Amino acid sequence: MPDNSPRGVVPHFDPHDPGLSPERAYATYAQLRRHCPVSHGERHGGYWSISRYADVRDAATDHTTYSSTGGVYLPPVSGSRFPRSTTTRPNTPGSASSSRR
């Protein structure tokens, strides 16, 4: 992956930061894509975050170059910041066709 980020510009990114609210998340991700598409976090023993689609695709399909063999464990992000929908629709062909009318 090319390193085209301006020197010295590394946005702070921690997916477990309680301040990363749904309202701030998209702006943070856009800033990462523009200025720091590959960032490194120090928590949990260190980890890399990739924010651009093409880079994520490359990392997901090239297991020789990109590997977490040494092991990195990030605990699940708390769901309390991202409320669940209060409405659900049945997953049936009939429900899908009625929503298209």
Stockholm file with secondary structure:
# STOCKHOLM 1.0

chainA/1-101         MPDNSPRGVVPHFDPHDPGLSPERAYATYAQLRRHCPVSHGERHGGYWSISRYADVRDAATDHTTYSSTGGVYLPPVSGSRFPRSTTTRPNTPGSASSSRR
#=GR chainA/1-101 SS CCCCSCTTCCCCCCTTCTTCCHHHHHHHHHHHHHHCSEEEECGGGCEEEECSHHHHHHHHHCTTTSCCTTCCCCCCCCGGGSCCCSCCCCCSHHHHHHHTC
#=GC SS_cons         CCCCSCTTCCCCCCTTCTTCCHHHHHHHHHHHHHHCSEEEECGGGCEEEECSHHHHHHHHHCTTTSCCTTCCCCCCCCGGGSCCCSCCCCCSHHHHHHHTC
//
